[in-house]
Amino acid sequence: MGLKKPVISVIMPCYNAEKYLGDAVRSFIDNTISRDCELIIVNDGSTDRSGEIIKDLINTYKDYQIRCIDIPNSGVSAARNTGIREVRGEYMAFMDADDLYGKYYLEVILDGIRKYKADACLCLFATEEKQMTAGKVDALEIKKRDLMDILLYRKKRIALRSILYRTDIMHGCNVFFPEN
């Protein structure tokens, strides 16, 4: 039986994150719509127990779509780019191995992107209650350069984990993180 196509693919680069990884993955699992999502953990050549922990988490949560891609240590941008190439969801999001998602985060940001029929949606904060603010960010209107400023160069001071992106826009604009 094949896996159903996820609505959201969450990309998590991981390098030597054994102290935080379990909590980050559990915060993904605890999301109200996590069964409709996939988590792609890109193990960036970790030298601690991260690889072992990832395997244990995949076994523990085998009813969820969690997969690991192992790459030689190449840096966080290369790890994110590997994840971008592997997404299967209609939307993609990013999460670092030391981040925590609130219980309703993915649901609220997905509702926001659908409500506004947007290319990207910004969720300004997340709490345990369903009281978050989601706003429209239209990638077609803000031009590729502005999108790159937001995503890659952080000139707009927006946390990468707080935006949900339409996968076809990211792929169509050929948006990848600068490596080296």
Secondary structure, 3 states (H helix, E strand, C coil): CCCCCCCEEEEEEECCCCCCHHHHHHHHHCCCCHHHEEEEEEEECCCCCHHHHHHHHHHHCCCCEEEEEEECCCCHHHHHHHHHHHCCCCEEEECCCCCCCCCCHHHHHHHHHHHCCCCEEEECCCCCCCCCCEEEECHHHHHHHHHHHHHCCCCCCCCHHHEEEEHHHHHHCCCCCCCC
